[in-house]
Amino acid sequence: MTDRPTLTKIRASKEPASDIVTGQSKPSFHQFLLKVDGQTKDSFTTFETAEKIGLKIKKAYPVVQVSVYDTVQSQKTIIGGEKE
């Protein structure tokens, strides 16, 4: 009879688990989250940048709800589809 190879466990790395991204969600790095129909799409450091991108999305797709969420102040601002 032939010898079987010995199985050994690989030790877990000492890196913190928070650095490992699991699932489909993106980690939130910045204060302002851009949400489309309630789903977070991106994060930005300034409200103005998030609002500018949100307006572009809203103009291209007026049916969807676009909002910017401030993670520090816990405030949601809905981006309107104003006509110029």
Protein Blocks (a to p, Z undefined) as FASTA:
>chain_A
ZZddddddddddfbdfklpcghjbdcdfbfbdcdeehiafbdcfbfklmmmmmmmmmmmm
mmbccddddfklopacddddddZZ
